[in-house]
Amino acid sequence: MNTLVEDFLQYLRHERGQSGNTAKTYAALLGKFTAWAARQNLTDWHSVELKHLMAFLLHERSRNLSPVGRVSSRAASAEGRDNDGSPGVTPHQTSSKRLSGESVYLEIAALRAFYKFAENEKLLPANIADNLSLPRRWKRLPKALSNDEIKKLLEPETPETPEVLCDQAILELAYASGLRLSELKNLRLEQLHLDAGFINVIGKGNKERVVPVGRTAVAALNRFIEAGRPKLVTPKSPANVFLTKRGTPFAAVTLWLHIKNRVRRAGVERNLTPHMLRHSFATHLLEHGADLRVIQELLGHANISTTEIYTHVTGSRLREIHRKFHPRA
């Protein structure tokens, strides 16, 4: 069963161009099913029927979550949490928490994607997972920073060390162009066209899009490239725009820690998430009258429904302003 799953993962990586993180997520979700199937004496995918998929999902939905042991500092950082050194959960402890609806949604989506691939490649006779209905997802409204918080966060720091210039350029570009964390860390020098005021971005699924860059972000990038980056470069440094003090590309967790430390130094008290600058970019554009289709293009969303979540945010903002300023609100 694992061999067929590996074929699917190879297809995601090499034909669909999905990121390593996406492949790991699918591997973990399908790994849960194959482990459960082994306990049910199901030795190959041809033996799996719809009733088995239903039984697995019922098992997942009803089981208590496994206890989590002590979190290492690196793992805590990777999750964006601070490790306070509190005692971990001992092996005999149990959790009363159940799997969330969102997690069940992802497991169904993974099974459906796998079976669709297997049917298309004639590896399985039928797509039995097509009969699994996806539960309705509760859309979380994206959180955005206020204009005052953005202004405070983007205030230049002194002295202008190479690291400070790097952080400034990262933040300015993240807010000016709405880039994902992965897009920031993978951005290369040949993708910059600062004289023309735009950059080429390689997004999810290796899809390329052109994103404009504002004057302030262009100035911050030029300042870093001219005065900061040359002091970080080593003979082995790649062409990534943003480099660590060792001259290596940023890992996602390291880049995020840089941003979090800058947020703390700037005195912004919000618990910033990796996507919040991207959410702020989209929300502020919409609040100032930008067309939703344009924002979709800038963010690199394949479907307009993904971008429409921001209309709920601005709707809340409009109601707040109406209540505050209308005499009969």
PAMI-9924 format. One record per residue (C-alpha): residue number from 1; residue in three letters; x, y, z. Coordinates in steps of 0.5 Angstrom, whole numbers, padded with zeros to 4 digits. Layout:
// residues N
(r NUM; 'ALA'; (X; Y; Z))
...
This chain:
// residues 329
(r 1; 'MET'; (0000; 0000; 0000))
(r 2; 'ASN'; (0006; 0005; 0002))
(r 3; 'THR'; (0009; 0004; -0005))
(r 4; 'LEU'; (0002; 0007; -0009))
(r 5; 'VAL'; (0002; 0012; -0004))
(r 6; 'GLU'; (0010; 0014; -0006))
(r 7; 'ASP'; (0008; 0014; -0013))
(r 8; 'PHE'; (0002; 0019; -0011))
(r 9; 'LEU'; (0007; 0023; -0008))
(r 10; 'GLN'; (0012; 0023; -0013))
(r 11; 'TYR'; (0007; 0025; -0018))
(r 12; 'LEU'; (0005; 0031; -0013))
(r 13; 'ARG'; (0013; 0033; -0013))
(r 14; 'HIS'; (0015; 0032; -0021))
(r 15; 'GLU'; (0008; 0033; -0025))
(r 16; 'ARG'; (0004; 0038; -0021))
(r 17; 'GLY'; (0010; 0042; -0018))
(r 18; 'GLN'; (0007; 0042; -0011))
(r 19; 'SER'; (0012; 0044; -0005))
(r 20; 'GLY'; (0015; 0039; 0000))
(r 21; 'ASN'; (0011; 0042; 0005))
(r 22; 'THR'; (0005; 0040; 0001))
(r 23; 'ALA'; (0008; 0033; 0000))
(r 24; 'LYS'; (0009; 0032; 0007))
(r 25; 'THR'; (0002; 0033; 0009))
(r 26; 'TYR'; (-0001; 0028; 0004))
(r 27; 'ALA'; (0004; 0023; 0006))
(r 28; 'ALA'; (0002; 0024; 0014))
(r 29; 'LEU'; (-0005; 0024; 0012))
(r 30; 'LEU'; (-0005; 0018; 0008))
(r 31; 'GLY'; (0000; 0014; 0013))
(r 32; 'LYS'; (-0005; 0015; 0018))
(r 33; 'PHE'; (-0010; 0011; 0013))
(r 34; 'THR'; (-0005; 0006; 0011))
(r 35; 'ALA'; (-0003; 0004; 0019))
(r 36; 'TRP'; (-0010; 0004; 0020))
(r 37; 'ALA'; (-0011; -0001; 0014))
(r 38; 'ALA'; (-0005; -0006; 0017))
(r 39; 'ARG'; (-0009; -0006; 0023))
(r 40; 'GLN'; (-0015; -0009; 0020))
(r 41; 'ASN'; (-0011; -0014; 0016))
(r 42; 'LEU'; (-0012; -0010; 0009))
(r 43; 'THR'; (-0006; -0011; 0005))
(r 44; 'ASP'; (-0007; -0008; -0001))
(r 45; 'TRP'; (-0011; -0002; -0004))
(r 46; 'HIS'; (-0015; -0007; -0008))
(r 47; 'SER'; (-0018; -0010; -0002))
(r 48; 'VAL'; (-0020; -0003; 0001))
(r 49; 'GLU'; (-0028; -0001; 0000))
(r 50; 'LEU'; (-0032; 0005; 0001))
(r 51; 'LYS'; (-0034; 0002; 0008))
(r 52; 'HIS'; (-0027; 0002; 0010))
(r 53; 'LEU'; (-0026; 0009; 0009))
(r 54; 'MET'; (-0032; 0011; 0013))
(r 55; 'ALA'; (-0030; 0006; 0018))
(r 56; 'PHE'; (-0023; 0010; 0018))
(r 57; 'LEU'; (-0026; 0017; 0018))
(r 58; 'LEU'; (-0031; 0015; 0024))
(r 59; 'HIS'; (-0025; 0012; 0028))
(r 60; 'GLU'; (-0021; 0018; 0027))
(r 61; 'ARG'; (-0027; 0023; 0029))
(r 62; 'SER'; (-0028; 0019; 0035))
(r 63; 'ARG'; (-0021; 0018; 0038))
(r 64; 'ASN'; (-0018; 0022; 0043))
(r 65; 'LEU'; (-0012; 0025; 0041))
(r 66; 'SER'; (-0005; 0022; 0043))
(r 67; 'PRO'; (-0001; 0026; 0048))
(r 68; 'VAL'; (0004; 0030; 0046))
(r 69; 'GLY'; (0011; 0030; 0050))
(r 70; 'ARG'; (0016; 0035; 0052))
(r 71; 'VAL'; (0017; 0040; 0046))
(r 72; 'SER'; (0024; 0042; 0044))
(r 73; 'SER'; (0026; 0049; 0043))
(r 74; 'ARG'; (0027; 0048; 0035))
(r 75; 'ALA'; (0020; 0045; 0035))
(r 76; 'ALA'; (0017; 0050; 0039))
(r 77; 'SER'; (0020; 0055; 0034))
(r 78; 'ALA'; (0018; 0052; 0028))
(r 79; 'GLU'; (0011; 0052; 0031))
(r 80; 'GLY'; (0012; 0059; 0032))
(r 81; 'ARG'; (0011; 0058; 0040))
(r 82; 'ASP'; (0015; 0060; 0046))
(r 83; 'ASN'; (0018; 0054; 0049))
(r 84; 'ASP'; (0017; 0056; 0057))
(r 85; 'GLY'; (0020; 0049; 0059))
(r 86; 'SER'; (0014; 0047; 0063))
(r 87; 'PRO'; (0014; 0039; 0064))
(r 88; 'GLY'; (0012; 0035; 0058))
(r 89; 'VAL'; (0006; 0030; 0058))
(r 90; 'THR'; (0008; 0024; 0061))
(r 91; 'PRO'; (0006; 0017; 0057))
(r 92; 'HIS'; (0001; 0015; 0062))
(r 93; 'GLN'; (-0003; 0022; 0061))
(r 94; 'THR'; (-0009; 0022; 0056))
(r 95; 'SER'; (-0012; 0027; 0052))
(r 96; 'SER'; (-0020; 0029; 0052))
(r 97; 'LYS'; (-0019; 0033; 0046))
(r 98; 'ARG'; (-0022; 0030; 0039))
(r 99; 'LEU'; (-0020; 0031; 0032))
(r 100; 'SER'; (-0022; 0038; 0029))
(r 101; 'GLY'; (-0027; 0038; 0023))
(r 102; 'GLU'; (-0022; 0042; 0020))
(r 103; 'SER'; (-0017; 0036; 0020))
(r 104; 'VAL'; (-0022; 0031; 0018))
(r 105; 'TYR'; (-0023; 0035; 0012))
(r 106; 'LEU'; (-0016; 0035; 0010))
(r 107; 'GLU'; (-0016; 0027; 0011))
(r 108; 'ILE'; (-0022; 0026; 0006))
(r 109; 'ALA'; (-0019; 0031; 0001))
(r 110; 'ALA'; (-0012; 0027; 0002))
(r 111; 'LEU'; (-0016; 0020; 0000))
(r 112; 'ARG'; (-0020; 0024; -0005))
(r 113; 'ALA'; (-0014; 0026; -0009))
(r 114; 'PHE'; (-0010; 0020; -0008))
(r 115; 'TYR'; (-0016; 0016; -0011))
(r 116; 'LYS'; (-0017; 0021; -0017))
(r 117; 'PHE'; (-0009; 0020; -0018))
(r 118; 'ALA'; (-0010; 0012; -0018))
(r 119; 'GLU'; (-0016; 0012; -0022))
(r 120; 'ASN'; (-0013; 0016; -0028))
(r 121; 'GLU'; (-0007; 0012; -0028))
(r 122; 'LYS'; (-0011; 0006; -0028))
(r 123; 'LEU'; (-0007; 0004; -0022))
(r 124; 'LEU'; (-0014; 0002; -0019))
(r 125; 'PRO'; (-0021; 0000; -0022))
(r 126; 'ALA'; (-0025; 0006; -0019))
(r 127; 'ASN'; (-0025; 0012; -0015))
(r 128; 'ILE'; (-0029; 0010; -0009))
(r 129; 'ALA'; (-0027; 0016; -0005))
(r 130; 'ASP'; (-0031; 0020; -0010))
(r 131; 'ASN'; (-0037; 0018; -0005))
(r 132; 'LEU'; (-0034; 0021; 0001))
(r 133; 'SER'; (-0037; 0028; 0002))
(r 134; 'LEU'; (-0033; 0034; 0004))
(r 135; 'PRO'; (-0036; 0037; 0011))
(r 136; 'ARG'; (-0037; 0045; 0010))
(r 137; 'ARG'; (-0031; 0048; 0012))
(r 138; 'TRP'; (-0031; 0054; 0017))
(r 139; 'LYS'; (-0028; 0060; 0014))
(r 140; 'ARG'; (-0023; 0063; 0019))
(r 141; 'LEU'; (-0023; 0071; 0018))
(r 142; 'PRO'; (-0016; 0073; 0016))
(r 143; 'LYS'; (-0013; 0078; 0022))
(r 144; 'ALA'; (-0009; 0084; 0019))
(r 145; 'LEU'; (-0005; 0089; 0022))
(r 146; 'SER'; (-0008; 0096; 0023))
(r 147; 'ASN'; (-0005; 0102; 0019))
(r 148; 'ASP'; (-0001; 0105; 0026))
(r 149; 'GLU'; (0001; 0098; 0027))
(r 150; 'ILE'; (0004; 0097; 0020))
(r 151; 'LYS'; (0007; 0104; 0021))
(r 152; 'LYS'; (0011; 0102; 0027))
(r 153; 'LEU'; (0013; 0096; 0025))
(r 154; 'LEU'; (0016; 0099; 0019))
(r 155; 'GLU'; (0020; 0104; 0022))
(r 156; 'PRO'; (0027; 0104; 0020))
(r 157; 'GLU'; (0032; 0101; 0026))
(r 158; 'THR'; (0039; 0104; 0027))
(r 159; 'PRO'; (0045; 0102; 0027))
(r 160; 'GLU'; (0044; 0100; 0020))
(r 161; 'THR'; (0048; 0093; 0020))
(r 162; 'PRO'; (0047; 0088; 0014))
(r 163; 'GLU'; (0042; 0084; 0019))
(r 164; 'VAL'; (0038; 0090; 0020))
(r 165; 'LEU'; (0038; 0092; 0013))
(r 166; 'CYS'; (0036; 0085; 0011))
(r 167; 'ASP'; (0030; 0085; 0016))
(r 168; 'GLN'; (0028; 0092; 0013))
(r 169; 'ALA'; (0028; 0090; 0006))
(r 170; 'ILE'; (0024; 0083; 0008))
(r 171; 'LEU'; (0018; 0087; 0012))
(r 172; 'GLU'; (0018; 0092; 0007))
(r 173; 'LEU'; (0017; 0087; 0001))
(r 174; 'ALA'; (0012; 0083; 0005))
(r 175; 'TYR'; (0007; 0088; 0006))
(r 176; 'ALA'; (0008; 0092; -0001))
(r 177; 'SER'; (0007; 0086; -0005))
(r 178; 'GLY'; (0004; 0081; -0001))
(r 179; 'LEU'; (0009; 0075; -0001))
(r 180; 'ARG'; (0008; 0068; 0002))
(r 181; 'LEU'; (0014; 0067; 0007))
(r 182; 'SER'; (0016; 0061; 0002))
(r 183; 'GLU'; (0016; 0066; -0003))
(r 184; 'LEU'; (0020; 0071; 0001))
(r 185; 'LYS'; (0026; 0066; 0003))
(r 186; 'ASN'; (0026; 0063; -0004))
(r 187; 'LEU'; (0027; 0070; -0008))
(r 188; 'ARG'; (0033; 0070; -0012))
(r 189; 'LEU'; (0036; 0076; -0015))
(r 190; 'GLU'; (0034; 0075; -0022))
(r 191; 'GLN'; (0027; 0075; -0020))
(r 192; 'LEU'; (0028; 0083; -0018))
(r 193; 'HIS'; (0026; 0088; -0023))
(r 194; 'LEU'; (0027; 0094; -0019))
(r 195; 'ASP'; (0028; 0099; -0024))
(r 196; 'ALA'; (0021; 0098; -0027))
(r 197; 'GLY'; (0018; 0097; -0020))
(r 198; 'PHE'; (0016; 0089; -0020))
(r 199; 'ILE'; (0019; 0082; -0019))
(r 200; 'ASN'; (0017; 0076; -0022))
(r 201; 'VAL'; (0015; 0071; -0016))
(r 202; 'ILE'; (0015; 0063; -0016))
(r 203; 'GLY'; (0009; 0061; -0012))
(r 204; 'LYS'; (0005; 0055; -0011))
(r 205; 'GLY'; (0005; 0049; -0016))
(r 206; 'ASN'; (0011; 0053; -0019))
(r 207; 'LYS'; (0006; 0058; -0022))
(r 208; 'GLU'; (0009; 0065; -0024))
(r 209; 'ARG'; (0006; 0072; -0023))
(r 210; 'VAL'; (0009; 0079; -0024))
(r 211; 'VAL'; (0008; 0083; -0017))
(r 212; 'PRO'; (0009; 0091; -0017))
(r 213; 'VAL'; (0013; 0093; -0012))
(r 214; 'GLY'; (0012; 0100; -0008))
(r 215; 'ARG'; (0017; 0106; -0008))
(r 216; 'THR'; (0019; 0105; -0001))
(r 217; 'ALA'; (0020; 0097; -0001))
(r 218; 'VAL'; (0024; 0099; -0008))
(r 219; 'ALA'; (0029; 0103; -0004))
(r 220; 'ALA'; (0029; 0098; 0002))
(r 221; 'LEU'; (0031; 0093; -0003))
(r 222; 'ASN'; (0036; 0097; -0006))
(r 223; 'ARG'; (0039; 0099; 0000))
(r 224; 'PHE'; (0040; 0092; 0003))
(r 225; 'ILE'; (0043; 0090; -0004))
(r 226; 'GLU'; (0048; 0095; -0004))
(r 227; 'ALA'; (0050; 0096; 0003))
(r 228; 'GLY'; (0048; 0090; 0007))
(r 229; 'ARG'; (0048; 0084; 0002))
(r 230; 'PRO'; (0055; 0084; 0000))
(r 231; 'LYS'; (0057; 0084; 0007))
(r 232; 'LEU'; (0053; 0077; 0008))
(r 233; 'VAL'; (0056; 0074; 0002))
(r 234; 'THR'; (0061; 0068; 0002))
(r 235; 'PRO'; (0064; 0064; -0004))
(r 236; 'LYS'; (0058; 0059; -0003))
(r 237; 'SER'; (0052; 0064; -0002))
(r 238; 'PRO'; (0047; 0062; -0007))
(r 239; 'ALA'; (0043; 0068; -0011))
(r 240; 'ASN'; (0038; 0068; -0006))
(r 241; 'VAL'; (0036; 0076; -0005))
(r 242; 'PHE'; (0036; 0075; 0003))
(r 243; 'LEU'; (0041; 0071; 0007))
(r 244; 'THR'; (0043; 0070; 0014))
(r 245; 'LYS'; (0049; 0073; 0017))
(r 246; 'ARG'; (0053; 0066; 0015))
(r 247; 'GLY'; (0051; 0068; 0008))
(r 248; 'THR'; (0046; 0062; 0007))
(r 249; 'PRO'; (0039; 0062; 0005))
(r 250; 'PHE'; (0034; 0063; 0011))
(r 251; 'ALA'; (0030; 0057; 0013))
(r 252; 'ALA'; (0023; 0058; 0014))
(r 253; 'VAL'; (0023; 0058; 0021))
(r 254; 'THR'; (0029; 0062; 0022))
(r 255; 'LEU'; (0026; 0068; 0017))
(r 256; 'TRP'; (0020; 0068; 0021))
(r 257; 'LEU'; (0024; 0068; 0028))
(r 258; 'HIS'; (0027; 0074; 0025))
(r 259; 'ILE'; (0020; 0078; 0023))
(r 260; 'LYS'; (0018; 0076; 0030))
(r 261; 'ASN'; (0024; 0079; 0034))
(r 262; 'ARG'; (0023; 0085; 0029))
(r 263; 'VAL'; (0016; 0086; 0031))
(r 264; 'ARG'; (0018; 0085; 0039))
(r 265; 'ARG'; (0023; 0091; 0038))
(r 266; 'ALA'; (0018; 0095; 0034))
(r 267; 'GLY'; (0013; 0095; 0040))
(r 268; 'VAL'; (0007; 0091; 0036))
(r 269; 'GLU'; (0004; 0087; 0042))
(r 270; 'ARG'; (0000; 0083; 0037))
(r 271; 'ASN'; (0001; 0076; 0036))
(r 272; 'LEU'; (0004; 0076; 0029))
(r 273; 'THR'; (0003; 0070; 0025))
(r 274; 'PRO'; (0007; 0068; 0018))
(r 275; 'HIS'; (0001; 0070; 0014))
(r 276; 'MET'; (-0001; 0077; 0017))
(r 277; 'LEU'; (0003; 0081; 0013))
(r 278; 'ARG'; (0000; 0078; 0007))
(r 279; 'HIS'; (-0007; 0079; 0010))
(r 280; 'SER'; (-0005; 0086; 0012))
(r 281; 'PHE'; (-0003; 0087; 0004))
(r 282; 'ALA'; (-0010; 0085; 0002))
(r 283; 'THR'; (-0014; 0088; 0007))
(r 284; 'HIS'; (-0011; 0095; 0006))
(r 285; 'LEU'; (-0012; 0094; -0002))
(r 286; 'LEU'; (-0019; 0092; -0001))
(r 287; 'GLU'; (-0021; 0098; 0004))
(r 288; 'HIS'; (-0018; 0103; -0001))
(r 289; 'GLY'; (-0022; 0101; -0007))
(r 290; 'ALA'; (-0018; 0096; -0010))
(r 291; 'ASP'; (-0021; 0091; -0015))
(r 292; 'LEU'; (-0022; 0084; -0012))
(r 293; 'ARG'; (-0020; 0081; -0018))
(r 294; 'VAL'; (-0013; 0085; -0018))
(r 295; 'ILE'; (-0012; 0083; -0011))
(r 296; 'GLN'; (-0013; 0075; -0013))
(r 297; 'GLU'; (-0008; 0076; -0019))
(r 298; 'LEU'; (-0003; 0080; -0014))
(r 299; 'LEU'; (-0004; 0074; -0008))
(r 300; 'GLY'; (-0003; 0068; -0013))
(r 301; 'HIS'; (-0010; 0065; -0011))
(r 302; 'ALA'; (-0012; 0060; -0017))
(r 303; 'ASN'; (-0019; 0061; -0015))
(r 304; 'ILE'; (-0023; 0068; -0013))
(r 305; 'SER'; (-0027; 0064; -0007))
(r 306; 'THR'; (-0020; 0064; -0004))
(r 307; 'THR'; (-0020; 0072; -0004))
(r 308; 'GLU'; (-0027; 0073; -0003))
(r 309; 'ILE'; (-0025; 0072; 0005))
(r 310; 'TYR'; (-0023; 0079; 0005))
(r 311; 'THR'; (-0029; 0082; 0003))
(r 312; 'HIS'; (-0032; 0079; 0010))
(r 313; 'VAL'; (-0026; 0083; 0014))
(r 314; 'THR'; (-0028; 0090; 0010))
(r 315; 'GLY'; (-0035; 0089; 0011))
(r 316; 'SER'; (-0034; 0088; 0019))
(r 317; 'ARG'; (-0029; 0095; 0018))
(r 318; 'LEU'; (-0035; 0098; 0015))
(r 319; 'ARG'; (-0040; 0096; 0020))
(r 320; 'GLU'; (-0035; 0099; 0025))
(r 321; 'ILE'; (-0034; 0106; 0022))
(r 322; 'HIS'; (-0042; 0106; 0021))
(r 323; 'ARG'; (-0043; 0105; 0028))
(r 324; 'LYS'; (-0038; 0110; 0030))
(r 325; 'PHE'; (-0040; 0116; 0026))
(r 326; 'HIS'; (-0047; 0115; 0024))
(r 327; 'PRO'; (-0051; 0119; 0028))
(r 328; 'ARG'; (-0057; 0114; 0028))
(r 329; 'ALA'; (-0053; 0108; 0028))
